[in-house]
Amino acid sequence: MSLLEVSGVNSYYGDSHILFDVGMRVEKNEVVALLGRNGAGKSTTFKSLAGVVKPKTGSVKLDGVEVAGKKAHEIAMAGLQLVHEERRVFGSLNVEENIVLAGLTAKNKWPLERIYSIFPRLHERKTSRGTDLSGGEQQMLAIARALVRDPKIILLDEPFEGLAPVIVQDLIRVCHDLAKAGQTIVLIEQNLAAAMALASRAYILNNGQIVHEGTTAELKKQPEVIQRYLGV
Ligand SMILES: Nc1ncnc2c1ncn2[C@@H]1O[C@H](COP(=O)(O)OP(=O)(O)OP(=O)(O)O)[C@@H](O)[C@H]1O
């Protein structure tokens, strides 16, 4: 049994059919990338897994438990944490308050020291308000808010978007460390090099359908697939 098993997911916005029979599986401790052009349905897939969008049909099993159709907070309680592209942090609260608040309703939570050992920068900035953080710091905080709840799996929607290359390198290192420590991660990433650097396997979405699945090592050797589905 895989940690996450998704099959036959069809999702809509109103009458618009966006996802067509999406299926994927993620093993415990894996880092998997979800790739595809703008509008391919990547964010909708994440939202469908996290219960933000309710799939019309299909199955989403987290650690053997069916969560499709459940509410977003129930799925979060079950151990799936979505880190939205918009990096939702509370601007009026400081860094530490943001982290503590995120952990309040969690069954198990990480001690703050564990969060700060991963993100020393957040420790330095712990009394700064969310609004005073740089984009990179906000992304660290958004990830910290997910991790503090001791998730079984985290979904990172374009975690490196709009960040300076030096910050991206820093975050890639953090993701590597998390993966080494056994954290299961699925990420959406437009930056193919960054995705390949992190993920051992990838799925490619095109027009709401999974059109390719394989290891990133294999994908690197298939420029025609990259060009067909990811080329601009
Ligand atoms: N709230 C919404 N209401 C209606 N249509 C939407 C909504 N959000 C997304 N869509 C449409 O659904 C399709 C898939 O969008 P989605 O955001 O999942 O794609 P994506 O692969 O994540 O692309 P991007 O990188 O641009 O976010 C697009 O055609 C988009 O216009």
PDBQT file of the ligand as one rigid body, heavy atoms in Angstrom, charges set to zero:
ROOT
HETATM    1  N1  LIG A 301     -11.391  28.923  -9.492  1.00  0.00    +0.000 N 
HETATM    2  C1  LIG A 301     -11.458  28.572 -10.784  1.00  0.00    +0.000 A 
HETATM    3  N2  LIG A 301     -12.611  28.682 -11.475  1.00  0.00    +0.000 NA
HETATM    4  C2  LIG A 301     -12.689  28.321 -12.777  1.00  0.00    +0.000 A 
HETATM    5  N3  LIG A 301     -11.652  27.823 -13.481  1.00  0.00    +0.000 NA
HETATM    6  C3  LIG A 301     -10.478  27.694 -12.865  1.00  0.00    +0.000 A 
HETATM    7  C4  LIG A 301     -10.308  28.054 -11.478  1.00  0.00    +0.000 A 
HETATM    8  N4  LIG A 301      -9.019  27.811 -11.134  1.00  0.00    +0.000 NA
HETATM    9  C5  LIG A 301      -8.422  27.319 -12.228  1.00  0.00    +0.000 A 
HETATM   10  N5  LIG A 301      -9.290  27.253 -13.271  1.00  0.00    +0.000 N 
HETATM   11  C6  LIG A 301      -8.995  26.718 -14.611  1.00  0.00    +0.000 C 
HETATM   12  O1  LIG A 301      -8.653  25.360 -14.474  1.00  0.00    +0.000 OA
HETATM   13  C7  LIG A 301      -7.605  24.999 -15.358  1.00  0.00    +0.000 C 
HETATM   14  C8  LIG A 301      -6.481  24.376 -14.559  1.00  0.00    +0.000 C 
HETATM   15  O2  LIG A 301      -5.919  25.377 -13.687  1.00  0.00    +0.000 OA
HETATM   16  P1  LIG A 301      -4.796  25.054 -12.620  1.00  0.00    +0.000 P 
HETATM   17  O3  LIG A 301      -4.581  26.293 -11.824  1.00  0.00    +0.000 OA
HETATM   18  O4  LIG A 301      -5.110  23.796 -11.936  1.00  0.00    +0.000 OA
HETATM   19  O5  LIG A 301      -3.554  24.814 -13.571  1.00  0.00    +0.000 OA
HETATM   20  P2  LIG A 301      -2.021  24.741 -13.218  1.00  0.00    +0.000 P 
HETATM   21  O6  LIG A 301      -1.470  23.611 -13.996  1.00  0.00    +0.000 OA
HETATM   22  O7  LIG A 301      -1.819  24.759 -11.763  1.00  0.00    +0.000 OA
HETATM   23  O8  LIG A 301      -1.464  26.061 -13.873  1.00  0.00    +0.000 OA
HETATM   24  P3  LIG A 301      -0.774  27.347 -13.233  1.00  0.00    +0.000 P 
HETATM   25  O9  LIG A 301       0.655  27.016 -13.173  1.00  0.00    +0.000 OA
HETATM   26  O10 LIG A 301      -1.079  28.411 -14.244  1.00  0.00    +0.000 OA
HETATM   27  O11 LIG A 301      -1.424  27.586 -11.901  1.00  0.00    +0.000 OA
HETATM   28  C9  LIG A 301      -7.238  26.275 -16.115  1.00  0.00    +0.000 C 
HETATM   29  O12 LIG A 301      -7.894  26.249 -17.347  1.00  0.00    +0.000 OA
HETATM   30  C10 LIG A 301      -7.779  27.366 -15.236  1.00  0.00    +0.000 C 
HETATM   31  O13 LIG A 301      -8.144  28.474 -16.015  1.00  0.00    +0.000 OA
ENDROOT
TORSDOF 0
